[in-house]
Amino acid sequence: MTETLTQDLRLIEAGFPCHQVGAETQRERGASSALPPVYYLHVWWARRPLTPSRAAILGAILSADCDVGEFLRALGIAKPVAQLPDGSQWVLVNPTMLKRISWADDGRSGKLAIDTTVRNHFAKEVDRRAHKRTELTALQAAHPALEKNAVLIRWIDDNTPLDDQVLDGKSELAVSLELADPACVQDRIALAKSDVVKASHGGTLNIDKEDLYGYDRAFKSDPPAASEQLTVLDPTAGGGSIPFEALRLGHNVIANDLNPVATIIQYATLDYPKRFGSSLLTDIEAWGGKLIDYVAERMEPVTPFCALPPAEIAALEQHLADHPKLVASFSGPEYDQQGLIYCREVSCPHCGGRVPLLNSFWLSKEGDRWAVLLTVESNSSVSIEPYRLHGAPDKETAAKLDAGTVTDGKGLCVHCQQVIDGDEIKAQGRGESIHGKMVDRLFCVAAVRFQPKRKKSGQLDRYASGERKGELKTQKVRFFRAPIERDLAAIEESAVQLEARWDEFDKLGLIPTEDIPPGHKTGEEGGEGSGTDKPLKLGTTKWHQLFTPRQLLGHLTLMAGLKELIPLILEELGEDRGRAVTTYLQFAIDKGLDYNSRQTRWHYSRGVINNTFARHDFSFKWTFGEMVFAGPHSGARWTLSQVCDAYQGMSELMEAAPEGAAVTILSGSGSAMNSVADSSVDVVVNDPPYYNNVMYAELADFFYVWMKRSLADLYPGLLESYLTDKVSEAVANPHRDGTAADAAAEYEQRMREMYAECHRVTKADGRMVLMFTHKSQEGWETLTRALIDSGWTITATYPVDSEAGHSMHIRDNASAESSIFIVCNKRSSDSATPGLWKAFGGQGVQQRIIEAVAAGLGQFEALDLRPVDTMVASYGRALRVLSEKWPVLDGDEPVSPIRAMNEASRVVAEHHIRKLTDGRLKVEDLTPEAAMALTLYGICGLQQIRFDEVLNVSRSLGIALNSESGGYDATLKSIGYATQASGKATYHAPLIKRNANLRLARPEERNPKRISAPQHEWDVMQGMIAAYRKGDVPVARAYLTQHAEGSQARIIDLLRVWTNEAEDDEQRTEGEALLFGMGE
């Protein structure tokens, strides 16, 4: 690839294949078991995926006229394809076949010798294609909606029949690395799971490997070495993904972060894997093993593995009814404990009974279903007994199990059935209530036993060959049991040991006795503070109080063991290598802190422990889990294995990185990178702090107070402060700054200072790329204004899908599917005179924005963007015009970036309406409310979209967005929304608001009074659908005639859009039937 750093456009500024990058990014993040190793090295709260990180760097370097295919290959989006003699192709996915390819030095072409094995695999491919093609063509004919489905048609074409004689007389095949199409695969997966396919096929359609990606996850591929070694800067490098990919490309990197926890993560992510390679893994494992043995020996007395309960013995005896002599071999103590499960317990202020606070009675919904039964005892106590469910519960039973004894922070007394107020629960948590004190109650143990495995035939399964030939195969059986006296005695003993050793640990300086500071995520003492229940609101004032006595004893024992080992490690390995090993051992401890605290959560849907930072806060957990520190499969052993696996993965990814690239790691504010020379950086790539999304410093203190106790001497000057720096952090923190408005102003100022510093260090022809995800109007306005004010011209914005559709934060939300690349170059100086929004001769900034956005729509069309993403991409065109003429005035009023973006939204919205109706409708043809409803439907269908996003569109169209709870005049230049109510409520307004999101109402959700007296075209269209449901086509036709005299064609156009753009198969089928009945 030819790289350039001229003033010419870069690839990321023109024709960037964001749909393919986004599809591969979704794939990278889609399976937690296959994430890049940097993800599970250590917690960081906003780690960028590797694929878009590499794409941003390469895209900012490569010329806009480079071969996009070569760019995608450099990302690893390419698959091995055998070229058959008749010109057809065979995608090679079988590991046996892949191992047989002899690749040329360039890795792009190769040879596959044809032997019996290859011929056999080819014959299977011939049969596979024939079967799949038959299956797909039958599916195509099964439903009208699939007949012309583009995804299905291409899928069929990709399974063109192969000539089974084509290899006759041939000795080898040419193999080439061909471009893959992950976006197509994503569409294929979605189609296979769609309702219409399930209904027609009888379930989800299976996709063969040959019809999937055809290559391993792209981040695993080795990128081509850069032709020129450049310098890449990330001023807030966080978890280090961006500089990690820059190093793999062969560039010098400068990674900076204010937070010392992030800085140490960067040493472990960037420096050590590159410097020491895979050889360091042996040292980490060896010294880690010593540390695990140290803690296991000392924690074994307080870690009992108990006898199997009678119910499990009975289950084992039933399993081995035909082999009773084997029972004794498998009826020993439990093999492992996967979690000790606690709940909070309080005293009822009404009756005095003790009340366990469970947010659900479920223990596990996966595999064998388990729940707990609560029984009120005569002494005002409650017994809790786990039990296994046989089969799926009915809806009524499931609802009762879901209910638990606490909802929305309020408890339900199981003795007197009265509600326990949330303030009372908090007061007991702080020890301030006259009624009692909250305690942590161990109520269940998730344990493991073994039993012989059986074949499908029912016979016991044995190894058929090898050293273990004849031995029984075994299987794990997880079960839940109530704690017995040994369990409870061990808890008491651990508290006694902790108290006895407190002074010893304290003299070693190991106990994190630092105060938890008041903050946005930690709350205020005395119960003050907004948001979720925070530590200080519940009386937890010291960092060590976030752990049970046994958890704290185990963590402190690990720290003591590491403190003993550090001088030995340094003596044997030397200072640099020893520092690296010690850092990874501390990371293993840190992972244990994350998974073994009172801030964890028992995830009853999966039956596992969720880590402390599964959410980016310190929210109070009603049930939490504890891992054991002793035993062959202890939590401590697991955390060490996780760190070792992460290091091995990182060192393997870094193995092929070109030699000579320099790693510079800085710790300080991004606004004062004084050691970086002026005009010395070629490319800045940055994932900026997202406004008020994550309070990094407040969260990082959780690890910092432990890290500094073992690593301070190894990183001089880095870990000397009491806690992390929250004053200088570039986030919008209303707790720190006083009010939300002050927080926004402070955030903007800090962003401006940081990007002014980036401007100083970047070369004149350099580029800066930001990965921006926070999509609120305030976030956009703040960041873009900071960029323009600090001397940058925004040259492009591109959406890149970064979240899989099942994410809890974005499910059913059309406006949260993508991260946004914001591309900038250096503006030499501001205009001598302000630019004019409107000027004579149509030469004002407004008109130039209209022209620039219109010109970009064709390019965006080729990128196959969703409508909401097209709008995002158009912002870049508008902001480029605005920032080139900055500052811009409309009369005496300054024009903000948001106004330019609104203008872009208007152009896109008008274009989209024309496109949806084949040019038959324009915005001005419809009543304002109907025009706005149609525009939103084209953008997001019936999915939720952020209120701010809708506000942008409404402003661009000059249509007000008003709250309307009942009937209102809908002929004004406005659109109404109603707040969603519980039950089967109906609404006059076409929009429904829930929290910070809006969505269009379905026909059945519209108020009958409004539908019977429709005020505009959208009302008539939805009323016609409602009439069709009541009495089929005749009733719908009568409704249309009554309410749309002279404008029936316009309503039919709307119905056609409603049908063609429907994501729901039932909605589409209904629309097609109605259109057919109306003669369309």
N, C-alpha and C positions, 0 to 999 in steps of 0.2 A: 504493500500500500504506500502511496505517495503521501507524505505528511507535509503540511504547510503551516506557516505562522505569518501569513501576509494579511493585508487588510481585506482580502477577498473573503466572501462568505465561507463559513465552515459548514460541515454537514449538519450540525445540530441547529443551524440557523435556516436551513433550506432542505426540505425533503427528508428529514430525519425519520426513519421507519419506526415510529413510536409504537405502532400497533404490534409489531413483532417483538420489540424489546419488552413491551408490557406483558405480552402473553408469556414470554419466557420468565419474566419476573414473577408473575402469578404462579407459574410452575415451581420456581425456586422456593417460594414461600408456602406452597400448597400442602406440603406434607411435613409435619414436625419431625418425623423420623429421618428425613433426608435433607435437613437444613445444612447450609455450609458450616464448617467447624467453628468459625468465628462467633457464631450465634450462641453456642453452648459453652464457650470458654468461661465467660463471666457475665453476670447481669449488666447490661446497659440498656437504657430505656428507649432509645431511638436509633437502632442500628440499621443502616441501609443495606438492602440486598446487594450482592456482589454484581449481578448482571447489569442493573442500571448504573452502578458505580463505574464499571468498565465502559459502558456505553457513553456515559457523560464525558469521561476523559477522552476517549477516542473521538467522539463526535465533536469535541471542542478543538481537536488538533487537526483532523482530516479536512481537506478542502471540500466545499459543497459539490464539486464536480467529480468527486472520487466515485469508485464503483461501490454502490450500496451493498452489492453481494459480497464483496471482499470485507466490508465492514461487518456484516452479519457473520461471516465465517470467523472473523477475528473475535467475535463474541462467543463462538462455539456453537452457533446455530447452523449446523451442517450434519449430514448423515451419509454413511457409506452406501453406495449404490453400485451394484454389478451391472455392467452394460452387456446386454445379451446380443448375440450375433444378428438378430433381426431388427435391432434398434429399440426393442422394449427394455424396460429396466426392472431390476429386482432389488428391493430394499433389504439390506442384510442386517438382521437384528439378533440372530441366534448367536450366543457366545462361542459356540464351536466354530461357526463360520467366520466370525470376526477374528478369532485367533489364527486362522489360516491365511489371512490376507498378508501379502508381502508389500509393505508400503515403501514408496520412494522416499528419498531424504526430505522432500518438501512436505510429506504427510498429506498430499492432496490427491495423489494417484497411486495405484498399486495393481497387483496381479493376484488372482485367485486360481490356483491349480485345480483342474477338474479331476476328481477321483470319485470313488464309489460313494464316499460320504457326501460330497457336494451334490452328486446326482440324486442321492436319496433326499436331501434337504430341498432340492429343486422340485422334485416330484411332490413333496408335501406342500410346497408353495403353489404349485399348479392346482392341487386339490383345494387348498385353502381359498384361493381366489374364486374358484368355481362355486364353492359353497357360499362364500360371502356375497358374491354378486347375485346369486339366486335369492339369498335372504334379503338383500337390499332392494332388489327390483320388486320383490313381492311386497315389501314394506311400502315402496313408492306407490304401488297400485292400490294399497289398502285404505288410503285416506286422501281426499282431495287436497288437503293442506300440504301434503308431501309430494304431490305430483311434480311441482315445479320448484321444490325446495333446492336452492343453490348448493347448500352444504351436502345434501344427500346425493345430488347429481354428481358433484365432484368425487364423493366417496365411491360411487359406482365406477366412475371413470378411472379412479386409482386402482380398481380391481379388474382392469381389462384382462380377459383370458390370455394365458400364456401357451405357447406351442410346446407341448411336452416332448417334442423331438428336437428342439432347437439346440441342445447341447451335443447332439450326435456328431461324432467325429472331431470334437473340439477338445483342446488340451488345457486351455486356461481362459479366464475371463478378465477383462479390464475392469478395475474398480476405481471409482472416483468419489470425492467428497462433494456432494451436491447440497445446495441450499435447502434447508428444511423450512417448514411453515408452521410454527407453533400457534399462530393465530387461527389457522385453519383447524388445527387439532383441538383447540379450545372450543371452537364452534361445534366440532364433531362430538366432543364429550357432552356439551350442553344438549345437542340434539338427541343423543342416545338416552339421556335422562329425562327428556321432555315428556309432558303428559300425553301428547298425541302419539308419540312412539310407544310409550308404555301401554296405552290403550290399544294400539294397533298390533303391537308385538307380543303383548302379554307380559310386559315387564321391561326393565332397562335392557337396551340392546348392548350385547357384548362387543367390545372393540378389540380386534387382534393387535398384537404388538406391531405388526407390519403397517397398520393403519394409524398408529399413534405417532410419537415424535420421531422415532428412528435414530435417536442419539441420546446419550446420557445427558444429565442436566448440564447446561452450558457452562456454569461457573467452574465445572471440573476440568474444562478444556484448557490447555496451555495456550495463551495468546501469542501471536507473533511478536518477536522482539521489535521494539521501536527502532526506526532507522536513525533517529537522533535522540540523544538523551536530554530530556527536558526537565524542568522543575515544576512539580505539582504541589500546590498548597491547599490544605484544609484547615481553616482557622478555628473550627469547632469540631475536631475530629472524632470525639466521642468514642465509640467502640472500634473505630479504625477501619471500617470497610472500604472507604474511598482510597486512603493511602495504601491499603493492602493491595488493591487492584492496580494502583499506579506502580507499585513496586514490581508486581508480576509482569507489567508491560515494559519494565526496564527503566523507568524514570526515577529521578531523584525526588524524594518526598519530604515535605515539611508538614508535620502533624502537630497541631496546637490544641490545647484545651485548658480552660480555667480550672477545671475540677481535677484534683490529684488522683482520684480513683480512675478517671478516664485516662490520665497520663500513664498510669501503671499498666492499665489494660493495653494501651498502645505499645509499650515496651514488649509486652507478652505476645502481642499480635503481629508486630512489624519487625522489631529488632531481633528478638531471640530466635524465632523460626528461620529468619534469613541468615543470621550469623552462625547458629549452631546446627541447623538442619536436624535430620531425624535422629542423629546420634544422641541428642540430649534426652530423648524419650527414655532410654535405658536408665539414666541417672534419676529422672523424675520417678520412675516406677520403683527403683531400688530404695531411694530415700523415702518415698511415699509409703512403701511397704513397712519400713521401720516405724514411721509415724502412726500408721494404722494399728500395728501390733502394740505400740505403746498405749494407745487409748483403749484398745480392746481389753488388754490385760487389766487395766484399772477400772473399766466400766462393767466388766463381766459380773461382779457381785451385785450390781443393781440392774442387771438385765436378765431376768429369768425367762427361760423358755419352758413352758409348763406342759403338763401331761395333756393329751388330747381329751376334750370333753366327751361325755358319754354319747352325745348325738353323733359325733364324728367317728367314734369307735363303732357305733351301730352301722353307720353308712359304710365304713370300711369292711365290716363283717358281711354286709349285704353284697358289696362289690366282689368279695372273695368267698361267696357262699359255697362255690364248688372247689375252693382251695383253702379250707379253714386253717391249715397249718401255716399258711403264709401271713396270717393276721398278725401274729406276734412280731414278725420282722418289720412291720410297718406301723405298729401301734405305739411307738416310742414318743418322746416329747415332740412338740411342734418343731418343724425344721427351721422356720423363719418367721419373722414378724414384719409385715409390710407397712404397718402403721398402727400406732396406738392413738385412739380417737377420743378427743376430749370435747366436752360442751361446757358452756357457762351455766352456773346454777345460782339462783337468787332466792331470797325469802319473799313469800307473798305478803304485801303490806296489809292485805285484807284478812287473811286467815292464819298467817304465820307458817304455812307449809313450805317445804323446800320445792323449788320448781326448776327442773332442767330446761334450759332454753335451746330448743332444737328448731332450726329453720326447715327441717324435713325429717320424717321418720325413716326415710330411705338410707340405706348404707351403700348399696350398689344397684344400679339398673343395668349393668353390663354383665354378660355371662349368667351365672347363677344369681338370681335376684335375691337381695337380702334387705331386711328392714328391722326396725326395733319395735318392741311392744312395751309401753309404759304401764306400770301397775302401781296404784296408790296403796301405800302401806299404812298400817294403823298408827304409826308413830310420826305421821306428817312427812314421811319421806316417800321417795318414788324409786321403784326398782326398774331397771332398763334391761330387757332381754332381747338379744338378736335372734332372728329366725329366718329361715330360708323360705322363699315363696316358691310354690310349685306352679309354674306356668305364669302367663301374663295376667295381672289383676284386671278386673273390670274397671270401668271409668269411675264408679263411685268409690271403690277401694283405693284406686290410684289417687283420687282427689284427697282422700283422707290421709294417705301417706305423704302427699306433697305438703299438707297443711302445717305439720309441726306444731310447736308451741310458741313461736315468735314470728311476727309478721310486721314489716314496716317499723321495726324498732320497738314494738309493743309486745309484751308477753301475755300468755294466757295461762292462768293458774289451773293446774290439772286437779286441784283439790276442790276449790270453790267456784271454778269457771269464770272468775272475774278477770278483767283486763289489768295488767301491770303496766303502768305508764312508762314511757321511754325515759323520762327524766328520773324516775325512781330507779330504773335499772342502772343508769349512769351514776347516780348517787351511790348505789351499792358498790359499783365498780370502783369508785373513788374512796370507799370506806366512810362515807359521810351520812349514811342513812341510819335512822334509829331502828329500822326494821331488820337489818342484817347486812351481810357483806357478800359480794359476788365471789365465787370460788371457781376454779377450774376442776371439772370432774371427769376423770377417766371413766368412760362408760362402755368402751368396746375395744377389742383387740382384733386386728385383721391379721390372721396367722396362716401358715402354709404347712401342709403335710404332703407326703408322697403316697402313691399307691401304684400297683402294677398297671400297665397300660394294656388295653385289650384291642384286638383287631376288630374289623367290622363284623367278622364271623362270630365274634364273642370269645374266641380263644385268647389266652394270654399271649402277648407279643414279646418275642425274644430277638436278640441280635442274631442275624443269620451268618455273619462272617466277622473276620477281624479278631483282635485280641479279646473282645468281649463276647465272642460267639457263644450262644446258649444262655447268656445272662438275660434276666428280665429287663424289658424297657419299662421305665416308670414315667409318671405324669404328676405334675403339681396339682394340688387341690387347695384352692384358697377357701378359708372359712372365717366366719366372724364369731367371736365368743365374748361373753361378759367377763370382766376382770375378776380374778379370784384373789384370795388373801395374799398370795405370793406377789402378785402384781402390785397390789396396794402397798404392801410392806416395802417393796423395792422403791416405790416413789418416796415413801417416808424416809427410807434409809439414804436415798440420794440427797434429800434435803438436809439430813443430819451431816452427811459428808461434806456438802457444800459449805455449811456453816462452820464445820471444823477446819476446813481448808481455806476459808475466806481470807484470813490474814496472810497465809502463804501465797495465795494467788495475788493478793493486793501488793505485797512486797515485791513480787516479780513484775508488777505494773501491768497485769494482764486483764484486769476487770474494767470494762468500759463504763466507768462511773460518771461519764459526762452527762450533763443535763440534756434532755430533748428540748430543743429551743422552740418557742412558739412559732407557728408558720402556717402557710396556706394548706399544707398537707398534714401537719402535726397538730393543729388546733391551738387552743389556749387552755391554761389551767383553769379549773373551776367550771368547766363545761362550756366556755365560750368558743367561738370559731364556727365558720360556715362549712357546709359540705358534709361529707361522710363522717361517721364517727371516728374521731382521731385519737391517738394515744393520750394526749393531754386531757382530752375531754373525759376519758375513762380512768384518770388517775395514774397513768403510766408516765413517770417524769424522768426516768433514767433509761439509757439505752439497754442496760443489762436486764431491765424488767420486762423486756419483750420476749423473754424465754421462761419456761418452767424451770424449777430447780434442777431437774435431771438434764434437761437440754443445756442449761447453763454450765452444769458440772462437766458435761461432755465436751462442750466447746472450749471451756477453760483448760481442760485436760489436754486437748489437742494443741492449744496455744502453748501450754507449758512444754509439751513434747517437742514442738517446733523450736521453741527457744533453746532447748537443750541440744537440738540437732544442728542449729545454724552454724556454730563455730566449727563443728566437725565437717559439715558440708563445705564451708569456705576453705578449710584446711586441705581437704582432699581434692576439690575441684578448682580451686582458685577463685578470686574475687568475682570476676565477670560471670563465669559459668555457675558458680555457687549462688550468685544473686538471682540468676535466672531460675534455677531449680527451686530456691526458697520462695520465689514469687509464685510459681505454679503450685507449690504446696499450700501457700496461703490462699490461693484461688480455690483449692479443694475445700479448705475450711470455710471460705466465703460461700461456696455453693451449699455447704451444710447449713450455714446460717440462714440462707434463703429458703431451704426446704425443711428446716427444723426449728421453727419458732412459734410463738403464740399468734403470729400474724399469718400463718399458713391457713389453708382451708381444706376441709375434707370434701372432695368433689364427688358427691354421691351419685351423679349420673354415670361417672366412669369408675367409681370406687378407688380413687387414688388421692394422694396428697397433692394439692395445688400449692405452688411455691408462694412465698411472701409477696413477690412482685408480679404475680399473674395479672394484677392490676397495678397501675402506676400511682399507688397511694398507700396509706397506712390504715385502710378501712378496717373496722372492727369485724372479727370473724366469730360467728356464734359457735361453730365447731371447727376444731383445728387438729392437725395430725402431728405425731411425734415419731421420728425415726430412731432406731436403736443404734448404739455406738459399738456394740460387740456382736460377735457371731460371724459366721462365714459369709453372710450377705448383708452386712450392716450398712446403714446409711453412709457411714464414713468411707467404707470401701467403694460404694457406688459413686460418691462425689469425686474420689480420686480417679476412678476409671473414666468418668466423664471428662475430667481435665486432661487425662492422658490421651483419650480419644481425640479431643479437640486439638491438642498439640500435634499429634500424629497427622491429623487431617490438614492442619495449617502448613506443616513442614512439607507435606507431599505437594500441596498446591504451590508452594513457594520454590519447590525443587528446580523447576525449569526456568526460574526467573533469571534474566541476564545478570552477569556479574558487574560489579562496579557502581551500582546505583546506591546513592547515599541516603541514609535514614536520619532525619533530624527531628527530634521530639522536643517540643517546647511546652512549658506549663505556665500559662498566664492569660491575660485578657487578649481576646482577638483584636482589640483596639490598640494594643501596644506591643506589637511583635518587633521590638527594637533590634533584635539580633538579625532580622531579615533585611537585607539591603534594598535600597530603592531600585525599582525596575529590574528585579532579579527573578521574578516568577513568570513562567510561561502561561500556566493555566491554574485558576482557582476553581475547585469543585467543593461545594459545601452543602451540607444538610443543616440549615439554620435552626436554632431553637424556635419552636412553633408557638410564639405568642404566649398563651397561658396554658399550653397543653401539658407540659411536663416540668415540674420543679426539680431539676436535676440535683442541685446542692442539698435540698431538704431530704431527698431520697438517698443520696449517696452517703450521707452521714451514717446510715445503717451499717455500711461496710467500712467506712473510713475509720471509725473508732476502734475497729479490730485491726485493720491493716497497719495503722501507724504503730501498733504495739510490737509488730514483728519486722516491719520493713523500713522503719524510719532511718535506721543507721545505714541501710543499704542504698537509700535514695536521699542523700543529704539535701536538706533544704526543702524537700517536697512535702513532707508529712509533719511539719513542725507546728502547724496551727491547731487550736483547740478543736475546731470543727471546720467544715468546708466553707468557702467564701460565698455567701448569699447576697452580699451587698453589690458585688460587681457583676453578678450573673445577668446575662441578657435574656431575661424572660419578663413577661408581664405578670408580676406578682402583687396582687392587691393588698396582701398582708404587709409586705415590705413597703409598698409605695403609698399606702393610705386609702386610695379609692381606685375603682376600675379605670376611671379617666386618667388618673395620675400614673397608674400602671401602664396604660397604653402609651402615654407620652414618654415614660421612662424607657419602655421597650424600643420605641421608635428612635430615641436618641442613642441608645446603645447599639442598635443595628446600624444607624448612620455612622457612628464612630468606627465600628468594626469594618464596614465596607469602604469607608474612607481610607482606612489602613490597608485594606486589600488593594485599593486603587493605587496607593503609594508604592506598594511592592511589586505590582504587576507591570510587565513590559507594555510598551505603547501598543503593540499589535497582539497583546494577550487577550484571553477570554476568561470570563467567570460564568460558571453554571451553578445555579442553586436548585436544590431539590425541595420543593415546597409542597406540603400536604395540607396544612391548615387552611380551610377554604372559606372561613367567615369573611364577611365584607371588611371587618376591622383588620383582620390579618393581612388581607390583600393590600388594603390602603396603606397600612403601616409599613409593610416591607417594600412595596414599590416606591413609595415616597422616599423612604430611607435610601434606596438604591439610586434614585435619580438625584436626590440632594447631595449624595456623596460622590457624584461625578461619573456615574455610569449611564450608558444608553442601553435600554432594554431592547434587544434585537429579535427575540423570539420567545414564545412560550409553547411547550408541548406537553400534552398529558401522557403519562406512562402508567398503565395499570400496575398497581403495586399490591393490591389487597385481593385475596381470594374472596369469592362471594359469600363465604360462610362466616366471615369475621363478625364478631358480636358488635363491632362499632359501625359496620357499613351494611349489614343485612337489610335488604329492601330499601336501600337509600341510593337514589340515582346520582346524587351529587358528591359521593364520597368514594368513587371507584378508582381514582387516579391520583398519583403524585404528579406534580407539575415541574417540569424543567424550565427555569427562567434563565435565559441566556443574555449575557451583557458583554459589551466592549467598552473601552475607556472613551469617555467624551473629552475631547481636548479642552473645551471650555464652554461655559454657558453662552447662550446667544447674547450679543451686545444689547439687543432690545428684546423684550418679551415677545413670544409668538402670539398671534391673534387667533382666537377660536373661530371667529368668523371674519372674513375679509372680502373685499370687492373682487369680482371675477372668479368666485369659487375657489380661491387659493388659500383659504383659512385652514387651520389645523383640523377642524371638524370634517371638512370635505376631504382632506388628504387621508384621514382615518377611514372614511367611508370607502374611498377608492382602494386603500391598502387591504382592508378586510375583504372586500369583494374580490380582489385579485387573488387572495389567499384561499378562497373557498374551493376553487378547483383543485388546488394542491391537497387540501385537507380531505376532499372527496376521495382522492386516490389512496389516502392512508386508511380508509375504511374506519373512520372515527365514529363513535356514538355522537348523537346530537349535542349532549351536554359537553362532551370533550371537544367538539368542533368550536363551541363557544369559548372554551378555555384557550384553545389554540389561537382563536381570533384576537384574544386579549394582547398577545405578543405583537401582532401587527399594529394594533392601536397604540400600545405603549411605546413601540419603536418611534412612531411619528411624534408622539407627545414628548418623549425624552430628548429627541433630537432638537426640538424647538423650545426646550425648557428654559425658563418658566413660560407658561401660557396663560393669557388673560382673556376673559370674556367680559368686555367693558372694563370695569375696575376690579372684577372678581377673579381670583386665581382659579384655574381649572385643575381639579384634582385627578389623580390616576383613575379613581373610580368612575369619574364622569367619562373619561375616554373609554373605559371598559364597558360602560353602559351603552355608549354609542356603538361599540362593536357588537354588543348583544342585540341591539335593535336591527342592525344589518343582517346578522345571522338569523334572527327570528323571522324577519320578512322573507329571507331566502328560503327558510325551512318551510314556511307556509306555502310558498309557491311550489316548492318541490313536492310536498305532500299531496297537493291537489293538481299536479301537472299543469301549473300555471293558471288554473281557473279561478283561484281565490287569492286575494291580497288582504293584508291586514286591514286596510281601509274599507274593504267590502263588508266587514263584520262589525257587529256591535262590540264596543271595547271589551266587555267582559267575555264575550264569546271568542274574540280574537286572542285574548290572553289565555283562555282555557285551551284553545287549539294549540297555541304555541307551547304551552307547558306539556300538553299531551305528546306533541312531537318530540319534545326534549326528554321526557322521563316516563311517558306512559302513565300508568296508575301507581307507580312507585313513589316513595317519599322523596322529597327534595328539600334541601335546607331552606329555611325561611329567607336567609340572606340572599341565596341564589335567586329565589323568586322575586325578591325585592329588586335585585339588579335588572331582571328581565322587565318587570313592570315599569321601572323608571326609564328603561331604554325605549319602551313603547309609549311613555307618557301616560300610563294608566296607574291610578292610585291603588294601593293594596289596603283594604279596609276590613276591620273586624265587624262582622254582621251576625248577630245572634238569632234574629228572626227575619220576618219579611222586610224587604227594602226595595228601593227603586234601582233596578239593575240596568237602566238605560244610560246612566251617567258614565263618565270616563273613569271607571274604577272597576275593580273585581273584589268580591267579598269572600271572606273566609270565616268559618265557624269553628269554635273549639270542640274537639271530639268529646262526646259524652258517652257514658257507659250504656250498655244495653243496645237495643235496636233503635237508636235515635235516627231521625232523618233531618236533613238540612236544606234550607233555602239556598245557601251559598254553594257554588260549585267546588270550593276548596275547603278542606278539613285540616285543622291544625292540631298537631299532637307534639307537645314539648317544643323543640326548636325546628320542627319539620312540617311541611305541608304536603298534601297529596290531593289529587282530584277525586271527587266523590263518584262512586259508581251509580248507575241509574237507580238501583234499589235503595240507595242512601239519600236520594233527593226527596225533599218534602212533597207529599202529594198535592198540596195546595199550590206550590210553585210550578209543579209539572202540569197541573190542570190549567194554569194561567201562565204559560211560558212568556218570558220577557225578551228572549233573543234566540239566536240560532242554536246555540249549544243546549239550551233548555229543550228546544223542540226535538233535537236529535235524541237526547236521552229520554224524553217523554215518549217518543216513537218506539224506542226499544222497550220501555215499560209497557206500552200498549200492546206490543207484539207478544210479550210474555203473558198478557191477560187473555188475548183472543186471537193470536196468530196474525197473519198478514191482513185480513180485512179490517181488523180493529186498528192496526198500525196505519193502514192506508187512510182510514177515516180521520185518525188523529192528525196525520200530515196535512190532509186536505183542509181540515178545520183551522190549523194553526200556522200554516206556511203557504197560504195562497199567494201565488206569484213568486215564491222563492223556494219552491220544492227542490229544484236542481241543486241549490246551495246546500240544503239539508242532506240530500243524497251524497253530495261530495264529502260532507262531514262524516256521514256514516261510513263511507268508503275508507276514509282515513282511519276512523275508529277501528275498522275491521283489519285493514292491511297492517297497521302498526301494533296490533294487539300482541302482547306477549303470552297471554293466557289462551290455551287452545280452545277452551269452552267459549270464551268471548269471541274468538275469531270465527268459530263454527256458527255461532248464533248470528253474527253479523253477515256472514256469507249467505245464510239461509234467508235472512231478511232482505238482503239486496236482491237475491234471486226472485223472491216473492214479489218484490216491487218492480220486477222487470229489468233489473240492472245486470 
